[in-house]
């Protein structure tokens, strides 16, 4: 994709495609599996450390999108393998931990959130891509729901 596609966003204080990928990488490193492991080790006795949802913007190194996608693919594959290794759906899905803002949460909720988090950011990337064509679609804009949220 060209820089035009990769650097577009939905306006002030929104993320472009490259930043979304950076955020997904940070979540893979510091959110899903670390929290899952904490539940398995500590239960509700030790709250999750806070996850900085904006660390990818503040400290993320620039680099080619291909590199970032490879990093994401690699760490996601490792995390899925680790998830399969750690979790027995018959025994673990109802185990609970402590989220710093929400309180008690279940492993099943953490895993479901991981899935919906991905879908949220896929939707965000698609919206950003559609936004680039807002003017070009002319009168059809009123029929394109993605441009009329």
C-alpha angles and dihedrals in degrees: 000000000000123000088255090064095040097047100043118108139172096261139285116357093011129116130247123219093269092051092049090055089049090052092049090052092051091049090051091052101041111017125040108034096030090054092046091052091048091055091050093048104035108016110197095335097089122039121227114265109251115268114225102223090190101048090106090062098043101043108010116128118230116246143142116299089233090061092049092048090051091050090049093047092049097048092042091053090049091048094049090051090049091048090054090047096049104038128068103187091210092057113022113040095087095048113117140218136176122262113202093232106023102038119215115024133173128232089240089058092048092052093045089050090052089057095045091045088060091048090050092055094043086055090048092053091049091050091051091050092048092048089064088067099046095113096033095061090062115186093000089074091092090061096048106087094191088065093046106054 
